Amino acid sequence: MDSIENYLEKVMTSANLFHKDSCRVESELRDHLHEIFDSKNKRNHSKEEVWKMVEQEFGDAQALGQEIAKAKGKFLTYCKKSFLSWKSWVLGIGIVLIFFSMASFFYIKNARLAPILQEDSIVLAWRWVSDYSPGDIVIYKNEGQYRYALVKKIDGKKLLLSRGEQEEISLEKNAIWGKVIVQTR
């Protein structure tokens, strides 16, 4: 019986399957080999005889392993081995969704705050910020559109914002959508 286990080990090593597939295939092959061996072998054989019988019945262990790998699909096996389990994917997607509920990308169309923000820049704004300081770039919503401005001064719960050389706005902190944390250019 030891020869059957050696044969199985060589087959499965050659097949190089995903763990769950490997266990399933190995179990089926083991049952099949033992069934055939037990039906043909009513008397005790040496290990060499068992090995020869198994190879005559199924062929070379390495060739059989490669055929099993082909049948299971090498690309699918690669994908199963390479990619994470579905639980990891769900966790990853959850983290991405949480991130984008807390942050957003914005496209800067004009150069009102040049040279701080260039025209055609893309910025990443973090939503849940409670502390601001002069020089921060913030995003706020005005008349249904997102706008950006530079924090000039903080006066208690109000921020004095600049949208260029001439335009200044005073907004409460809770009216600010978020703070720019990353910008291109």
Secondary structure as GFF3:
##gff-version 3
##sequence-region A 1 185
A	DSSP	alpha_helix	2	15	.	.	.	ID=ss1
A	DSSP	alpha_helix	19	40	.	.	.	ID=ss2
A	DSSP	alpha_helix	47	58	.	.	.	ID=ss3
A	DSSP	alpha_helix	61	72	.	.	.	ID=ss4
A	DSSP	alpha_helix	74	82	.	.	.	ID=ss5
A	DSSP	alpha_helix	86	102	.	.	.	ID=ss6
A	DSSP	beta_strand	103	108	.	.	.	ID=ss7
A	DSSP	beta_strand	121	126	.	.	.	ID=ss8
A	DSSP	beta_strand	137	142	.	.	.	ID=ss9
A	DSSP	beta_strand	145	155	.	.	.	ID=ss10
A	DSSP	beta_strand	158	162	.	.	.	ID=ss11
A	DSSP	beta_strand	168	172	.	.	.	ID=ss12
A	DSSP	three_ten_helix	173	175	.	.	.	ID=ss13
A	DSSP	beta_strand	176	183	.	.	.	ID=ss14
###
